[in-house]
Amino acid sequence: GRERRRQAWTSYWQSGVLHSFPTSFRQNYEGVIAEFWRQVACSIPSGGRVLDLASGNGSVPLLLLPYLAEDAHVDAVDAARIAAEEHPSNTDSRIRFHSGVWMEQLPFQDASFDCVCSQFGIEYAAQAQAWGEVFRVLVERGKVACVIHHRASAFYAVAQSESRHLQWLLAADGVLAAACDVAGWLELMRSGQQVAGAALVQANASRSRFNSVQEILESRIREGATPDVLIEVRAQIASILANAPKPRETMMAYRQMLDQSFVRCRELVECALDRQQVDELASSLRSCRRETDIRI
């Protein structure tokens, strides 16, 4: 539901990452994406106001900032609950971050912004309501600039594959359930408690089950086209079992983190647009007689 989505993204942004693809590149976006936003920034008039939707930790505002006029401002909104004092963009007064804000219910007056932009964000919203809000807060000759997930993109293909992997990892018969179970027995043994009789039988059954799913995991790594998440999970499970003072508690927390990753991956897959949807969106925006730039 809505709150599960919000919590998944809140935890993600609170980890301090700047954008949605931290394993692909650590700094901000570069290349054609950075150039796109440079051109957008240069089109904003002196004293102009920009609204960035689903801003996360502010990757787009930070790209816009060097090219905006000194008296221009960016308002950045996101449904995630991120404390303003912790937001990476809070060092520049030209960026104002608003947390806990859904795109379908913007807390701004009509005709407030010269440009409304979004990068991998607007497609996650309820479309009719979100676009209605975009045009409500946009000035009459305002600009719409978006970078949107497309179903033909590499991002979509990876997210689709990782969603399947995560769904299996988190299933009742998957690796994480078996790892949590065996971690409980390991924690008990490390505490010095005697494990014997029926308890020992259960502990051995738990270890056997864990070994079996580990073999399946190895098979999926060998045969999968995008095994990165599987390799990462394998290494993290091994580290928790070997080093965590409270392995079961740590494993449960890790499982919750992976569940949030699954929510984010699945949302990308469900919300990415196909060619027909992009064309329909572009046509709809043109019919509103707004200056529009959508990149996929």
N, C-alpha and C positions, 0 to 999 in steps of 0.2 A: 504494500500500500504506500500511500504518500509519505507517511512518517518513516517507513523502512527505507525508502529512497533517500529522504532527507538525512537520516542518520548515516547511511552508507557514504554519502558525499561529505557530510560534516566530518566524519572520521578521516576520510581521505585528505581533505584540504587541511585539516588540523595537523596532519603529519608534516606539513611544510612544503610539499611539492608545488611547483609553479604551474604545471599544466597536466593534461590527461595522459601523457606518454613519457613518464620519467625514465623508463628503462631504455627508451630509444634515443633520447638526448637530454642532458642534464640542465642546460641553460634554457633561455627562452627560445621561441620559434625563430627560425632563420629562413634564408632563401626566399622562395616565391611568396610564402605566407607573410613573412616580415615585410616584404616589398609591397604586398597588397595593403597592409595596414598603414604603411608609410604614405601611400597614395591617398588613403582615406583621411588620414590626419591632415595632410596638406590641403585637402578640400574643405576643411572646417574653417569657417570665418572667424575673424578676431572676435573674442567675447563669446564664442559659440559654446554650446553644451552638447555633450555626447552621453548617451546612455548605453552601457555595455550589459547585456543580458547573460545570466548564468556565468558570471565572471570568474568564479572559483577564487584562486589567489591572485587574480589580476594580471594574467599574462597579456591580454589585449591592451588594457590601459597602459601598462608599462611599455608596450611597443608604440603606442600612439604618442606618449608623453614628449619624447624629444622633438617631435615635428609639429606639435600644437603651439598656437600663439600663447604668449605668457598669461593672457587673461582668459583663456579657454579652460573649461572644466570637464571632467569625466565623472559621472555617477555610475557606480558599478553595483549590480545587484546579484544576489545568489540565494537560493532557498536554503543552502547550508548555513548552520549557525557558527559563524566565525567571528570571534571577538575583534572589534575594529582595531584595538591596540596591537593585535597579533598579525594583522593583515600586512603582507609585504609592501603594499602600496601606500601605507600610512605615513611614509616619510615625506610625501609631497602633498601639499595642501590642495593641489589642483585635482586630486583624485579623492572622491568621497565614496566610501564603501558602505553598502546597506545589506546586512545579513538577514537571513530568515524571510526573504521576499520571493514570492512566487511570481513568475512572469505573467501569469494570468490575472494578477491583482497588483498592479504597480502603484506605489504610494506617491504619485506625482500628478501635478495639475495638467490639464489639457494644454497641448501646444507648448511644451516645456523644452523640447530638445531639437537641435538642428540635425542630429544624426542618431539613429538607433542601430547598434551593431551587436553581433553575436558570433562567437566562434565555437562550434560544436555545442550549441546550447538551445537555440530556439526550436530545433526539431524534437527536443525532449518534452516540450510543453503541449498542452491541449491546444491544437492549432487555431481554431476559431477564436477562442478567448484571448490567446497570446497575441495574435496578429491584430485583433481588435484593440488591445491595449497599446500595441506599437503605434498604430495610426492615431489613437487618441492623444498620446503624449508627444507626437511628432508635429513640428510646425508644417504649415501648408506645403512648402517647397523643400521639406526635409529629405534627407538621404537615408536609405536602408542599406547596410553593408553586412553581409553574412558569409561565413565559411561553414558549410554544412556537411555532416557525414553522408556519404553516398554508398549504396550497396555494391558498387563496383570497385570500391577502394580497398587498399591493403588493410587499413584499420578495421574495416568491417569483416574482412576475411579472418583476420587474427582474432577479433572479438568473438566471432561465431565459433571458431575452433576452441578458444579458451573457455567459452561458456559451456561447451560440451565436456571439456576436461574437468572444470570446476564442479559441474553437476555430478559427475561420477565421483570425484574426490569427496564431496560432501554428503553423498548418499548414505543411507543406513548401512549398506554393505560395502561402503567405500573405505579408502585409506584412513581418513581422519577419524572415523568412528572406531576403527580397529586400533589406531594409534592412541586415542584417548583411553581406550580400555586397557591396553598393555601398559600405558603410562601410570595408570592407577595402581596396578600390581607392582610396578617398579618402585613407585613411591612408597608403597607399604613395606616392601623388602628393605629399601634403604633406611627406613625408620627403625629397623632392627626387629620388627615383629616377625614372629614365626609363621610361615605359610606351609601348612601341612594338611593332610587328609583331603576332604572335599574341596577346600580352598586351593590346594596345590593342583588338583585336577582342573579347576576352573582357570587358574593362572596359566597352566600349560595349554589349555584350549585357546585361551586368549592369545598366547604367543604364536600358536599354530595358525590361527586365523590371520594374525598380523603378517606372518611370513607369506601366507598365500596371497594376500592382497598386494604385498610388496612385489611379488612375482608378476602379478597383473600390471602393476605400475611400471615395472621395468619393460614389459612387453609393449605397453602404450608409448613409452618413451622411444623405444626402437622403431616403432611403426608409424608414429605420428609425424605429420608434416610440420607442426608448430608445437614442439614439446617443451618450450621454455618454462611454462608454468609448472609442468610436471617435474622437471628437473629441480626447480626452485623449491617445490613442496617436499620432494625427497630429501634435499639437503637440510631443509628447516626441521623436518621431523627427526632426522638423525641427530641434529644439534640439540634439540629439546630433550630427547631421550638421554643423550650423553651428558648434558651439562646443566640442565635446568634444576634448581633446588627443589622446585615443586612441579614436576613434569606434567602431571595431569592438569593442574590449573593453567599452566602455560600453554599446553596443547589446546585446551578449551578456548582460551583467548585467541590463539592462532586460528582455530576453526571459525570463530566469529569474524575475524578479519577476512578470511577467505570467503565467507558467506557474503560479506559486503562487496568484495571484489566481483562475486558472481552477480549480484544485483546490478552493479555498474556495467558489467559486460553484457548482460542480458538486455539492459535498457538501451545500450548502443545498438544492438542487433535489432531490437523491436522498433526503434525510432529512426534509423537511417532511412533516407529517401531513395526511391528508385528513379529512373530517368523520367517516367511519366509524372511522378509526383513533383519532381523538380520543375518540369515544364509547366505543370499546372500552377505551381506556386509563383513562378516568374510571370506567367500570364495574369494571374490574379493581382500581383503587385503592380504590373504595368497598367492594368485597368484602373488602378487607384491614382494613376498619374503621379507616381512618386519616382524619384531617382533611385534606381535599385542596382545593386551589384552583389550577385550571389556566386560564390565559388564552391565547387564540390571536389 
